[in-house]
Amino acid sequence: MSKSARARLVHWSTPTVSLVFGVVYLVAAWASGRPWLGVAMLAVMLAFGGGVLLAARRSETVRGLLDRRDERIVGIDLRAAAASGLAIILAVIGGAVVELARGHSGAPYTWLAAIGGVVYLAAVVVQRARS
Amino acid sequence: MELVVTGNTVRDLRVDRGLSQAQLAEAMQVSRQTINSIEVGRYTPSLGLAIALARYFGTSVEEMFHVQER
């Protein structure tokens, strides 16, 4: 596959994932007897995917985040993802502490923290082997 | 030994050839913002992009990027 064909494919991955998750939300909400909630969630995901595609026409940064050809923007994306992950980890730890203080088991926060920890360790092992 | 990039000649080389930032960005397959960030020293490119820039301008990476030992 050529570099530009690959970039085109990657460019459409975020809108495609938005569409797929929107349909998954729709099916899940429909299965629980709340079809209009599912329709609303699908609409939100379609709006997000469409909004990203429209923004990519005007913004070099959004375009770079979508096609991932620009190493600087890929680096920005990685650091932003790390910051986002850190915020989620802090929220999960906070949730676990609050739940434990209330006399509960800490679930599901403790499970989420465990998943995060295991994935981090696995990523370190894989990246260490690859670099 | 740690080397720090203290400056570069990308802007001079680009202007000498009458290129816009957008044209150089297109040739390097990066964004115009990235070329600007490199020129002003806000972003140090990867070895791959540095070599691509040096080859494009017919020079070497060491001539293009000035470094200083820290």
N, CA and C atoms of all chains as a GROMACS GRO file, in nm:
protein
  603
    1MET      N    1   0.084  -0.120   0.000
    1MET     CA    2   0.000   0.000   0.000
    1MET      C    3   0.088   0.125   0.000
    2SER      N    4   0.055   0.222  -0.087
    2SER     CA    5   0.137   0.343  -0.094
    2SER      C    6   0.116   0.428   0.031
    3LYS      N    7   0.211   0.522   0.052
    3LYS     CA    8   0.206   0.606   0.172
    3LYS      C    9   0.079   0.692   0.174
    4SER      N   10   0.043   0.747   0.054
    4SER     CA   11  -0.074   0.835   0.050
    4SER      C   12  -0.203   0.754   0.067
    5ALA      N   13  -0.206   0.631   0.013
    5ALA     CA   14  -0.325   0.546   0.030
    5ALA      C   15  -0.342   0.509   0.177
    6ARG      N   16  -0.230   0.481   0.243
    6ARG     CA   17  -0.234   0.447   0.385
    6ARG      C   18  -0.283   0.568   0.466
    7ALA      N   19  -0.231   0.687   0.429
    7ALA     CA   20  -0.272   0.810   0.500
    7ALA      C   21  -0.422   0.834   0.484
    8ARG      N   22  -0.474   0.806   0.360
    8ARG     CA   23  -0.618   0.823   0.335
    8ARG      C   24  -0.700   0.729   0.422
    9LEU      N   25  -0.648   0.605   0.432
    9LEU     CA   26  -0.717   0.503   0.514
    9LEU      C   27  -0.718   0.546   0.661
   10VAL      N   28  -0.601   0.591   0.709
   10VAL     CA   29  -0.590   0.634   0.849
   10VAL      C   30  -0.678   0.756   0.873
   11HIS      N   31  -0.686   0.845   0.771
   11HIS     CA   32  -0.765   0.967   0.779
   11HIS      C   33  -0.911   0.936   0.815
   12TRP      N   34  -0.961   0.824   0.760
   12TRP     CA   35  -1.102   0.789   0.780
   12TRP      C   36  -1.124   0.702   0.903
   13SER      N   37  -1.016   0.665   0.974
   13SER     CA   38  -1.031   0.571   1.085
   13SER      C   39  -1.112   0.631   1.201
   14THR      N   40  -1.085   0.757   1.237
   14THR     CA   41  -1.158   0.818   1.350
   14THR      C   42  -1.308   0.832   1.320
   15PRO      N   43  -1.346   0.887   1.202
   15PRO     CA   44  -1.490   0.893   1.172
   15PRO      C   45  -1.554   0.753   1.166
   16THR      N   46  -1.478   0.656   1.113
   16THR     CA   47  -1.532   0.519   1.103
   16THR      C   48  -1.554   0.460   1.242
   17VAL      N   49  -1.456   0.480   1.331
   17VAL     CA   50  -1.469   0.429   1.469
   17VAL      C   51  -1.587   0.498   1.538
   18SER      N   52  -1.605   0.628   1.512
   18SER     CA   53  -1.719   0.702   1.569
   18SER      C   54  -1.850   0.639   1.524
   19LEU      N   55  -1.858   0.609   1.394
   19LEU     CA   56  -1.980   0.548   1.339
   19LEU      C   57  -2.004   0.411   1.402
   20VAL      N   58  -1.898   0.329   1.411
   20VAL     CA   59  -1.911   0.193   1.466
   20VAL      C   60  -1.959   0.200   1.611
   21PHE      N   61  -1.896   0.288   1.692
   21PHE     CA   62  -1.937   0.298   1.833
   21PHE      C   63  -2.080   0.354   1.844
   22GLY      N   64  -2.116   0.446   1.755
   22GLY     CA   65  -2.252   0.498   1.754
   22GLY      C   66  -2.353   0.387   1.732
   23VAL      N   67  -2.322   0.298   1.637
   23VAL     CA   68  -2.413   0.184   1.609
   23VAL      C   69  -2.416   0.089   1.729
   24VAL      N   70  -2.299   0.066   1.792
   24VAL     CA   71  -2.294  -0.022   1.911
   24VAL      C   72  -2.380   0.037   2.023
   25TYR      N   73  -2.369   0.170   2.044
   25TYR     CA   74  -2.452   0.237   2.146
   25TYR      C   75  -2.600   0.219   2.113
   26LEU      N   76  -2.633   0.238   1.984
   26LEU     CA   77  -2.772   0.226   1.939
   26LEU      C   78  -2.825   0.085   1.970
   27VAL      N   79  -2.748  -0.016   1.935
   27VAL     CA   80  -2.791  -0.155   1.958
   27VAL      C   81  -2.806  -0.181   2.108
   28ALA      N   82  -2.708  -0.133   2.188
   28ALA     CA   83  -2.712  -0.157   2.333
   28ALA      C   84  -2.834  -0.088   2.396
   29ALA      N   85  -2.859   0.037   2.354
   29ALA     CA   86  -2.972   0.112   2.410
   29ALA      C   87  -3.104   0.049   2.365
   30TRP      N   88  -3.106   0.006   2.237
   30TRP     CA   89  -3.227  -0.058   2.183
   30TRP      C   90  -3.256  -0.186   2.260
   31ALA      N   91  -3.152  -0.263   2.288
   31ALA     CA   92  -3.167  -0.391   2.360
   31ALA      C   93  -3.220  -0.369   2.502
   32SER      N   94  -3.190  -0.251   2.558
   32SER     CA   95  -3.238  -0.223   2.695
   32SER      C   96  -3.373  -0.150   2.692
   33GLY      N   97  -3.434  -0.142   2.573
   33GLY     CA   98  -3.567  -0.082   2.563
   33GLY      C   99  -3.568   0.069   2.558
   34ARG      N  100  -3.454   0.130   2.520
   34ARG     CA  101  -3.447   0.277   2.512
   34ARG      C  102  -3.396   0.318   2.373
   35PRO      N  103  -3.476   0.289   2.268
   35PRO     CA  104  -3.427   0.315   2.131
   35PRO      C  105  -3.392   0.461   2.105
   36TRP      N  106  -3.470   0.555   2.164
   36TRP     CA  107  -3.443   0.697   2.135
   36TRP      C  108  -3.312   0.744   2.197
   37LEU      N  109  -3.277   0.684   2.311
   37LEU     CA  110  -3.145   0.714   2.369
   37LEU      C  111  -3.036   0.667   2.273
   38GLY      N  112  -3.057   0.548   2.217
   38GLY     CA  113  -2.960   0.494   2.121
   38GLY      C  114  -2.948   0.582   1.998
   39VAL      N  115  -3.062   0.630   1.947
   39VAL     CA  116  -3.062   0.718   1.830
   39VAL      C  117  -2.986   0.847   1.863
   40ALA      N  118  -3.013   0.900   1.984
   40ALA     CA  119  -2.944   1.024   2.025
   40ALA      C  120  -2.793   1.001   2.035
   41MET      N  121  -2.754   0.886   2.090
   41MET     CA  122  -2.610   0.859   2.105
   41MET      C  123  -2.544   0.839   1.968
   42LEU      N  124  -2.617   0.771   1.877
   42LEU     CA  125  -2.564   0.755   1.741
   42LEU      C  126  -2.549   0.892   1.675
   43ALA      N  127  -2.648   0.979   1.695
   43ALA     CA  128  -2.642   1.114   1.636
   43ALA      C  129  -2.521   1.191   1.691
   44VAL      N  130  -2.495   1.178   1.820
   44VAL     CA  131  -2.380   1.247   1.880
   44VAL      C  132  -2.250   1.195   1.818
   45MET      N  133  -2.241   1.063   1.802
   45MET     CA  134  -2.118   1.006   1.746
   45MET      C  135  -2.100   1.045   1.599
   46LEU      N  136  -2.213   1.049   1.524
   46LEU     CA  137  -2.205   1.092   1.384
   46LEU      C  138  -2.165   1.238   1.375
   47ALA      N  139  -2.221   1.320   1.466
   47ALA     CA  140  -2.186   1.463   1.468
   47ALA      C  141  -2.037   1.480   1.499
   48PHE      N  142  -1.987   1.398   1.593
   48PHE     CA  143  -1.844   1.406   1.626
   48PHE      C  144  -1.758   1.370   1.505
   49GLY      N  145  -1.790   1.254   1.443
   49GLY     CA  146  -1.712   1.210   1.326
   49GLY      C  147  -1.717   1.311   1.213
   50GLY      N  148  -1.838   1.363   1.186
   50GLY     CA  149  -1.853   1.462   1.080
   50GLY      C  150  -1.781   1.592   1.115
   51GLY      N  151  -1.792   1.630   1.242
   51GLY     CA  152  -1.725   1.753   1.288
   51GLY      C  153  -1.574   1.744   1.273
   52VAL      N  154  -1.520   1.629   1.304
   52VAL     CA  155  -1.375   1.610   1.290
   52VAL      C  156  -1.333   1.620   1.143
   53LEU      N  157  -1.413   1.559   1.055
   53LEU     CA  158  -1.381   1.565   0.911
   53LEU      C  159  -1.388   1.708   0.859
   54LEU      N  160  -1.491   1.782   0.903
   54LEU     CA  161  -1.504   1.922   0.860
   54LEU      C  162  -1.389   2.006   0.915
   55ALA      N  163  -1.356   1.984   1.044
   55ALA     CA  164  -1.247   2.060   1.106
   55ALA      C  165  -1.114   2.033   1.035
   56ALA      N  166  -1.098   1.910   0.984
   56ALA     CA  167  -0.973   1.873   0.916
   56ALA      C  168  -0.953   1.953   0.787
   57ARG      N  169  -1.064   2.001   0.729
   57ARG     CA  170  -1.051   2.081   0.606
   57ARG      C  171  -0.988   2.217   0.634
   58ARG      N  172  -1.012   2.267   0.756
   58ARG     CA  173  -0.964   2.401   0.791
   58ARG      C  174  -0.837   2.399   0.875
   59SER      N  175  -0.821   2.295   0.956
   59SER     CA  176  -0.711   2.294   1.052
   59SER      C  177  -0.605   2.192   1.015
   60GLU      N  178  -0.480   2.240   1.004
   60GLU     CA  179  -0.368   2.150   0.976
   60GLU      C  180  -0.348   2.052   1.091
   61THR      N  181  -0.373   2.101   1.213
   61THR     CA  182  -0.352   2.015   1.331
   61THR      C  183  -0.450   1.898   1.330
   62VAL      N  184  -0.579   1.928   1.305
   62VAL     CA  185  -0.679   1.821   1.302
   62VAL      C  186  -0.649   1.725   1.187
   63ARG      N  187  -0.609   1.781   1.072
   63ARG     CA  188  -0.573   1.697   0.957
   63ARG      C  189  -0.456   1.605   0.994
   64GLY      N  190  -0.359   1.662   1.064
   64GLY     CA  191  -0.243   1.584   1.106
   64GLY      C  192  -0.280   1.475   1.207
   65LEU      N  193  -0.376   1.509   1.295
   65LEU     CA  194  -0.421   1.409   1.393
   65LEU      C  195  -0.492   1.294   1.322
   66LEU      N  196  -0.560   1.327   1.211
   66LEU     CA  197  -0.633   1.222   1.140
   66LEU      C  198  -0.540   1.138   1.053
   67ASP      N  199  -0.455   1.202   0.972
   67ASP     CA  200  -0.376   1.120   0.877
   67ASP      C  201  -0.242   1.073   0.936
   68ARG      N  202  -0.198   1.134   1.046
   68ARG     CA  203  -0.081   1.090   1.122
   68ARG      C  204   0.046   1.084   1.038
   69ARG      N  205   0.060   1.175   0.942
   69ARG     CA  206   0.181   1.178   0.860
   69ARG      C  207   0.286   1.272   0.918
   70ASP      N  208   0.240   1.366   1.001
   70ASP     CA  209   0.330   1.468   1.054
   70ASP      C  210   0.382   1.425   1.191
   71GLU      N  211   0.515   1.403   1.198
   71GLU     CA  212   0.573   1.348   1.322
   71GLU      C  213   0.552   1.440   1.442
   72ARG      N  214   0.552   1.572   1.419
   72ARG     CA  215   0.533   1.666   1.530
   72ARG      C  216   0.391   1.653   1.586
   73ILE      N  217   0.293   1.643   1.499
   73ILE     CA  218   0.154   1.632   1.544
   73ILE      C  219   0.130   1.495   1.608
   74VAL      N  220   0.195   1.392   1.555
   74VAL     CA  221   0.185   1.259   1.619
   74VAL      C  222   0.242   1.265   1.761
   75GLY      N  223   0.352   1.338   1.777
   75GLY     CA  224   0.412   1.357   1.911
   75GLY      C  225   0.318   1.433   2.004
   76ILE      N  226   0.254   1.537   1.949
   76ILE     CA  227   0.157   1.615   2.027
   76ILE      C  228   0.042   1.523   2.071
   77ASP      N  229  -0.004   1.440   1.978
   77ASP     CA  230  -0.114   1.347   2.007
   77ASP      C  231  -0.074   1.250   2.119
   78LEU      N  232   0.049   1.198   2.112
   78LEU     CA  233   0.097   1.105   2.215
   78LEU      C  234   0.101   1.170   2.353
   79ARG      N  235   0.153   1.294   2.357
   79ARG     CA  236   0.162   1.364   2.486
   79ARG      C  237   0.024   1.400   2.539
   80ALA      N  238  -0.066   1.439   2.447
   80ALA     CA  239  -0.203   1.470   2.489
   80ALA      C  240  -0.272   1.344   2.542
   81ALA      N  241  -0.247   1.230   2.474
   81ALA     CA  242  -0.307   1.104   2.519
   81ALA      C  243  -0.252   1.066   2.657
   82ALA      N  244  -0.122   1.090   2.678
   82ALA     CA  245  -0.062   1.059   2.808
   82ALA      C  246  -0.124   1.147   2.918
   83ALA      N  247  -0.144   1.276   2.886
   83ALA     CA  248  -0.206   1.367   2.984
   83ALA      C  249  -0.348   1.324   3.015
   84SER      N  250  -0.420   1.284   2.909
   84SER     CA  251  -0.558   1.237   2.926
   84SER      C  252  -0.560   1.109   3.011
   85GLY      N  253  -0.466   1.017   2.983
   85GLY     CA  254  -0.455   0.893   3.062
   85GLY      C  255  -0.426   0.921   3.207
   86LEU      N  256  -0.338   1.019   3.230
   86LEU     CA  257  -0.303   1.056   3.369
   86LEU      C  258  -0.426   1.109   3.442
   87ALA      N  259  -0.504   1.193   3.374
   87ALA     CA  260  -0.625   1.248   3.436
   87ALA      C  261  -0.722   1.136   3.470
   88ILE      N  262  -0.736   1.039   3.380
   88ILE     CA  263  -0.828   0.926   3.405
   88ILE      C  264  -0.778   0.842   3.522
   89ILE      N  265  -0.645   0.819   3.528
   89ILE     CA  266  -0.587   0.741   3.638
   89ILE      C  267  -0.615   0.811   3.772
   90LEU      N  268  -0.594   0.943   3.775
   90LEU     CA  269  -0.619   1.018   3.899
   90LEU      C  270  -0.767   1.010   3.939
   91ALA      N  271  -0.857   1.019   3.840
   91ALA     CA  272  -1.001   1.010   3.868
   91ALA      C  273  -1.036   0.871   3.921
   92VAL      N  274  -0.974   0.768   3.861
   92VAL     CA  275  -1.001   0.629   3.904
   92VAL      C  276  -0.951   0.608   4.047
   93ILE      N  277  -0.830   0.656   4.074
   93ILE     CA  278  -0.775   0.641   4.210
   93ILE      C  279  -0.864   0.716   4.310
   94GLY      N  280  -0.905   0.838   4.272
   94GLY     CA  281  -0.994   0.916   4.359
   94GLY      C  282  -1.124   0.841   4.385
   95GLY      N  283  -1.182   0.784   4.279
   95GLY     CA  284  -1.306   0.708   4.292
   95GLY      C  285  -1.288   0.588   4.384
   96ALA      N  286  -1.176   0.518   4.368
   96ALA     CA  287  -1.148   0.400   4.452
   96ALA      C  288  -1.136   0.440   4.599
   97VAL      N  289  -1.065   0.550   4.624
   97VAL     CA  290  -1.045   0.597   4.763
   97VAL      C  291  -1.180   0.633   4.826
   98VAL      N  292  -1.264   0.704   4.750
   98VAL     CA  293  -1.396   0.744   4.802
   98VAL      C  294  -1.481   0.620   4.832
   99GLU      N  295  -1.480   0.526   4.739
   99GLU     CA  296  -1.560   0.403   4.758
   99GLU      C  297  -1.510   0.323   4.878
  100LEU      N  298  -1.378   0.313   4.894
  100LEU     CA  299  -1.322   0.241   5.009
  100LEU      C  300  -1.359   0.312   5.139
  101ALA      N  301  -1.353   0.447   5.139
  101ALA     CA  302  -1.386   0.525   5.258
  101ALA      C  303  -1.533   0.509   5.296
  102ARG      N  304  -1.617   0.482   5.196
  102ARG     CA  305  -1.760   0.462   5.223
  102ARG      C  306  -1.789   0.319   5.270
  103GLY      N  307  -1.685   0.238   5.279
  103GLY     CA  308  -1.704   0.102   5.327
  103GLY      C  309  -1.735   0.001   5.219
  104HIS      N  310  -1.722   0.045   5.091
  104HIS     CA  311  -1.747  -0.048   4.980
  104HIS      C  312  -1.616  -0.112   4.936
  105SER      N  313  -1.626  -0.200   4.835
  105SER     CA  314  -1.506  -0.275   4.792
  105SER      C  315  -1.411  -0.189   4.709
  106GLY      N  316  -1.461  -0.078   4.657
  106GLY     CA  317  -1.377   0.004   4.568
  106GLY      C  318  -1.403  -0.025   4.422
  107ALA      N  319  -1.483  -0.131   4.395
  107ALA     CA  320  -1.518  -0.164   4.256
  107ALA      C  321  -1.618  -0.060   4.202
  108PRO      N  322  -1.617  -0.027   4.075
  108PRO     CA  323  -1.530  -0.086   3.971
  108PRO      C  324  -1.395  -0.014   3.956
  109TYR      N  325  -1.373   0.088   4.041
  109TYR     CA  326  -1.252   0.170   4.024
  109TYR      C  327  -1.124   0.087   4.041
  110THR      N  328  -1.125  -0.007   4.140
  110THR     CA  329  -1.006  -0.088   4.162
  110THR      C  330  -0.976  -0.175   4.039
  111TRP      N  331  -1.082  -0.225   3.975
  111TRP     CA  332  -1.062  -0.305   3.853
  111TRP      C  333  -1.007  -0.219   3.740
  112LEU      N  334  -1.061  -0.100   3.728
  112LEU     CA  335  -1.012  -0.010   3.622
  112LEU      C  336  -0.865   0.025   3.646
  113ALA      N  337  -0.831   0.049   3.774
  113ALA     CA  338  -0.691   0.079   3.806
  113ALA      C  339  -0.602  -0.040   3.775
  114ALA      N  340  -0.650  -0.161   3.805
  114ALA     CA  341  -0.572  -0.282   3.776
  114ALA      C  342  -0.551  -0.298   3.627
  115ILE      N  343  -0.657  -0.275   3.549
  115ILE     CA  344  -0.643  -0.285   3.402
  115ILE      C  345  -0.540  -0.183   3.353
  116GLY      N  346  -0.551  -0.061   3.403
  116GLY     CA  347  -0.455   0.043   3.363
  116GLY      C  348  -0.313   0.005   3.398
  117GLY      N  349  -0.293  -0.047   3.517
  117GLY     CA  350  -0.158  -0.087   3.560
  117GLY      C  351  -0.102  -0.200   3.476
  118VAL      N  352  -0.184  -0.300   3.449
  118VAL     CA  353  -0.139  -0.415   3.369
  118VAL      C  354  -0.106  -0.372   3.226
  119VAL      N  355  -0.193  -0.289   3.168
  119VAL     CA  356  -0.169  -0.242   3.031
  119VAL      C  357  -0.041  -0.159   3.025
  120TYR      N  358  -0.019  -0.075   3.126
  120TYR     CA  359   0.103   0.007   3.128
  120TYR      C  360   0.226  -0.082   3.131
  121LEU      N  361   0.226  -0.182   3.221
  121LEU     CA  362   0.342  -0.272   3.231
  121LEU      C  363   0.364  -0.348   3.100
  122ALA      N  364   0.254  -0.397   3.040
  122ALA     CA  365   0.265  -0.470   2.913
  122ALA      C  366   0.322  -0.379   2.804
  123ALA      N  367   0.276  -0.254   2.804
  123ALA     CA  368   0.326  -0.160   2.702
  123ALA      C  369   0.475  -0.132   2.721
  124VAL      N  370   0.518  -0.121   2.847
  124VAL     CA  371   0.662  -0.099   2.874
  124VAL      C  372   0.743  -0.218   2.824
  125VAL      N  373   0.695  -0.338   2.852
  125VAL     CA  374   0.768  -0.459   2.810
  125VAL      C  375   0.776  -0.465   2.657
  126VAL      N  376   0.662  -0.440   2.590
  126VAL     CA  377   0.660  -0.447   2.443
  126VAL      C  378   0.750  -0.340   2.383
  127GLN      N  379   0.736  -0.215   2.434
  127GLN     CA  380   0.816  -0.105   2.379
  127GLN      C  381   0.964  -0.125   2.405
  128ARG      N  382   0.998  -0.184   2.520
  128ARG     CA  383   1.138  -0.210   2.552
  128ARG      C  384   1.196  -0.312   2.453
  129ALA      N  385   1.116  -0.412   2.420
  129ALA     CA  386   1.162  -0.515   2.327
  129ALA      C  387   1.175  -0.460   2.184
  130ARG      N  388   1.092  -0.361   2.152
  130ARG     CA  389   1.091  -0.309   2.015
  130ARG      C  390   1.188  -0.195   1.991
  131SER      N  391   1.241  -0.138   2.100
  131SER     CA  392   1.328  -0.022   2.078
  131SER      C  393   1.462  -0.037   2.149
  132MET      N  394   2.790   1.244   2.659
  132MET     CA  395   2.790   1.378   2.596
  132MET      C  396   2.649   1.412   2.550
  133GLU      N  397   2.599   1.525   2.596
  133GLU     CA  398   2.465   1.566   2.554
  133GLU      C  399   2.475   1.689   2.464
  134LEU      N  400   2.413   1.676   2.346
  134LEU     CA  401   2.416   1.787   2.251
  134LEU      C  402   2.280   1.856   2.248
  135VAL      N  403   2.285   1.987   2.243
  135VAL     CA  404   2.160   2.065   2.238
  135VAL      C  405   2.157   2.142   2.106
  136VAL      N  406   2.043   2.134   2.036
  136VAL     CA  407   2.030   2.210   1.911
  136VAL      C  408   2.008   2.356   1.945
  137THR      N  409   2.096   2.442   1.894
  137THR     CA  410   2.088   2.584   1.928
  137THR      C  411   2.032   2.671   1.815
  138GLY      N  412   2.022   2.612   1.695
  138GLY     CA  413   1.968   2.688   1.582
  138GLY      C  414   1.978   2.608   1.455
  139ASN      N  415   1.922   2.664   1.349
  139ASN     CA  416   1.932   2.593   1.220
  139ASN      C  417   1.922   2.692   1.104
  140THR      N  418   1.954   2.641   0.985
  140THR     CA  419   1.956   2.727   0.866
  140THR      C  420   1.839   2.697   0.772
  141VAL      N  421   1.737   2.630   0.825
  141VAL     CA  422   1.626   2.587   0.738
  141VAL      C  423   1.560   2.708   0.671
  142ARG      N  424   1.532   2.812   0.750
  142ARG     CA  425   1.464   2.929   0.691
  142ARG      C  426   1.550   2.992   0.580
  143ASP      N  427   1.680   3.009   0.609
  143ASP     CA  428   1.769   3.070   0.510
  143ASP      C  429   1.773   2.987   0.380
  144LEU      N  430   1.786   2.856   0.396
  144LEU     CA  431   1.793   2.769   0.277
  144LEU      C  432   1.661   2.773   0.199
  145ARG      N  433   1.551   2.775   0.272
  145ARG     CA  434   1.420   2.779   0.205
  145ARG      C  435   1.400   2.910   0.130
  146VAL      N  436   1.434   3.020   0.196
  146VAL     CA  437   1.416   3.152   0.132
  146VAL      C  438   1.510   3.166   0.012
  147ASP      N  439   1.633   3.115   0.027
  147ASP     CA  440   1.728   3.119  -0.085
  147ASP      C  441   1.672   3.052  -0.210
  148ARG      N  442   1.594   2.947  -0.189
  148ARG     CA  443   1.538   2.873  -0.303
  148ARG      C  444   1.400   2.925  -0.344
  149GLY      N  445   1.356   3.030  -0.278
  149GLY     CA  446   1.228   3.092  -0.315
  149GLY      C  447   1.108   3.006  -0.282
  150LEU      N  448   1.121   2.926  -0.178
  150LEU     CA  449   1.010   2.837  -0.141
  150LEU      C  450   0.929   2.897  -0.026
  151SER      N  451   0.800   2.869  -0.028
  151SER     CA  452   0.718   2.906   0.087
  151SER      C  453   0.724   2.791   0.189
  152GLN      N  454   0.682   2.822   0.311
  152GLN     CA  455   0.677   2.716   0.413
  152GLN      C  456   0.584   2.603   0.367
  153ALA      N  457   0.474   2.641   0.302
  153ALA     CA  458   0.376   2.541   0.257
  153ALA      C  459   0.437   2.448   0.151
  154GLN      N  460   0.518   2.506   0.062
  154GLN     CA  461   0.580   2.424  -0.043
  154GLN      C  462   0.681   2.327   0.016
  155LEU      N  463   0.761   2.376   0.114
  155LEU     CA  464   0.858   2.287   0.177
  155LEU      C  465   0.785   2.178   0.258
  156ALA      N  466   0.675   2.219   0.324
  156ALA     CA  467   0.597   2.122   0.401
  156ALA      C  468   0.542   2.013   0.310
  157GLU      N  469   0.495   2.052   0.194
  157GLU     CA  470   0.441   1.956   0.096
  157GLU      C  471   0.551   1.858   0.053
  158ALA      N  472   0.670   1.912   0.028
  158ALA     CA  473   0.781   1.826  -0.015
  158ALA      C  474   0.823   1.729   0.095
  159MET      N  475   0.814   1.774   0.220
  159MET     CA  476   0.856   1.690   0.333
  159MET      C  477   0.741   1.605   0.388
  160GLN      N  478   0.620   1.627   0.335
  160GLN     CA  479   0.498   1.557   0.382
  160GLN      C  480   0.473   1.581   0.531
  161VAL      N  481   0.492   1.707   0.571
  161VAL     CA  482   0.456   1.748   0.707
  161VAL      C  483   0.369   1.874   0.695
  162SER      N  484   0.322   1.925   0.808
  162SER     CA  485   0.238   2.045   0.802
  162SER      C  486   0.324   2.171   0.793
  163ARG      N  487   0.261   2.280   0.746
  163ARG     CA  488   0.332   2.409   0.741
  163ARG      C  489   0.373   2.453   0.882
  164GLN      N  490   0.287   2.423   0.978
  164GLN     CA  491   0.317   2.458   1.118
  164GLN      C  492   0.447   2.391   1.164
  165THR      N  493   0.467   2.268   1.121
  165THR     CA  494   0.588   2.195   1.163
  165THR      C  495   0.713   2.260   1.104
  166ILE      N  496   0.705   2.301   0.977
  166ILE     CA  497   0.819   2.371   0.916
  166ILE      C  498   0.847   2.500   0.993
  167ASN      N  499   0.741   2.573   1.026
  167ASN     CA  500   0.758   2.697   1.102
  167ASN      C  501   0.820   2.670   1.239
  168SER      N  502   0.772   2.565   1.306
  168SER     CA  503   0.825   2.532   1.438
  168SER      C  504   0.973   2.496   1.431
  169ILE      N  505   1.012   2.425   1.325
  169ILE     CA  506   1.154   2.389   1.308
  169ILE      C  507   1.236   2.517   1.285
  170GLU      N  508   1.184   2.603   1.197
  170GLU     CA  509   1.259   2.725   1.163
  170GLU      C  510   1.284   2.814   1.285
  171VAL      N  511   1.184   2.824   1.371
  171VAL     CA  512   1.201   2.913   1.487
  171VAL      C  513   1.266   2.841   1.606
  172GLY      N  514   1.297   2.713   1.588
  172GLY     CA  515   1.368   2.639   1.692
  172GLY      C  516   1.280   2.585   1.804
  173ARG      N  517   1.149   2.586   1.780
  173ARG     CA  518   1.057   2.536   1.882
  173ARG      C  519   1.048   2.384   1.877
  174TYR      N  520   1.076   2.327   1.761
  174TYR     CA  521   1.067   2.182   1.745
  174TYR      C  522   1.193   2.130   1.677
  175THR      N  523   1.252   2.026   1.738
  175THR     CA  524   1.368   1.960   1.678
  175THR      C  525   1.318   1.836   1.605
  176PRO      N  526   1.342   1.830   1.474
  176PRO     CA  527   1.286   1.717   1.398
  176PRO      C  528   1.355   1.586   1.433
  177SER      N  529   1.288   1.475   1.397
  177SER     CA  530   1.348   1.343   1.413
  177SER      C  531   1.469   1.333   1.319
  178LEU      N  532   1.551   1.233   1.342
  178LEU     CA  533   1.668   1.212   1.255
  178LEU      C  534   1.623   1.193   1.110
  179GLY      N  535   1.513   1.118   1.090
  179GLY     CA  536   1.462   1.094   0.955
  179GLY      C  537   1.424   1.222   0.883
  180LEU      N  538   1.351   1.308   0.952
  180LEU     CA  539   1.308   1.434   0.889
  180LEU      C  540   1.427   1.528   0.870
  181ALA      N  541   1.520   1.526   0.966
  181ALA     CA  542   1.639   1.611   0.953
  181ALA      C  543   1.721   1.569   0.830
  182ILE      N  544   1.736   1.439   0.811
  182ILE     CA  545   1.811   1.390   0.693
  182ILE      C  546   1.736   1.425   0.565
  183ALA      N  547   1.603   1.409   0.568
  183ALA     CA  548   1.523   1.442   0.449
  183ALA      C  549   1.539   1.590   0.413
  184LEU      N  550   1.538   1.676   0.514
  184LEU     CA  551   1.557   1.820   0.489
  184LEU      C  552   1.696   1.847   0.432
  185ALA      N  553   1.796   1.783   0.493
  185ALA     CA  554   1.934   1.805   0.448
  185ALA      C  555   1.951   1.758   0.303
  186ARG      N  556   1.895   1.644   0.270
  186ARG     CA  557   1.905   1.592   0.132
  186ARG      C  558   1.833   1.684   0.035
  187TYR      N  559   1.717   1.733   0.078
  187TYR     CA  560   1.638   1.821  -0.008
  187TYR      C  561   1.717   1.947  -0.044
  188PHE      N  562   1.790   2.000   0.055
  188PHE     CA  563   1.866   2.124   0.031
  188PHE      C  564   2.011   2.096  -0.011
  189GLY      N  565   2.046   1.969  -0.027
  189GLY     CA  566   2.181   1.934  -0.073
  189GLY      C  567   2.289   1.971   0.027
  190THR      N  568   2.259   1.952   0.154
  190THR     CA  569   2.358   1.983   0.257
  190THR      C  570   2.360   1.867   0.356
  191SER      N  571   2.430   1.887   0.467
  191SER     CA  572   2.433   1.780   0.568
  191SER      C  573   2.355   1.824   0.692
  192VAL      N  574   2.317   1.727   0.771
  192VAL     CA  575   2.241   1.758   0.893
  192VAL      C  576   2.323   1.849   0.984
  193GLU      N  577   2.451   1.821   0.995
  193GLU     CA  578   2.536   1.899   1.086
  193GLU      C  579   2.554   2.043   1.040
  194GLU      N  580   2.551   2.062   0.907
  194GLU     CA  581   2.561   2.200   0.857
  194GLU      C  582   2.429   2.273   0.876
  195MET      N  583   2.323   2.197   0.871
  195MET     CA  584   2.189   2.258   0.881
  195MET      C  585   2.149   2.288   1.025
  196PHE      N  586   2.183   2.196   1.115
  196PHE     CA  587   2.145   2.213   1.256
  196PHE      C  588   2.269   2.238   1.341
  197HIS      N  589   2.268   2.350   1.411
  197HIS     CA  590   2.382   2.386   1.494
  197HIS      C  591   2.360   2.329   1.634
  198VAL      N  592   2.464   2.263   1.684
  198VAL     CA  593   2.451   2.203   1.818
  198VAL      C  594   2.562   2.253   1.910
  199GLN      N  595   2.535   2.240   2.036
  199GLN     CA  596   2.631   2.281   2.138
  199GLN      C  597   2.633   2.173   2.246
  200GLU      N  598   2.752   2.147   2.297
  200GLU     CA  599   2.763   2.046   2.402
  200GLU      C  600   2.717   2.108   2.534
  201ARG      N  601   2.634   2.030   2.604
  201ARG     CA  602   2.583   2.084   2.731
  201ARG      C  603   2.677   2.047   2.846
   0.00000   0.00000   0.00000
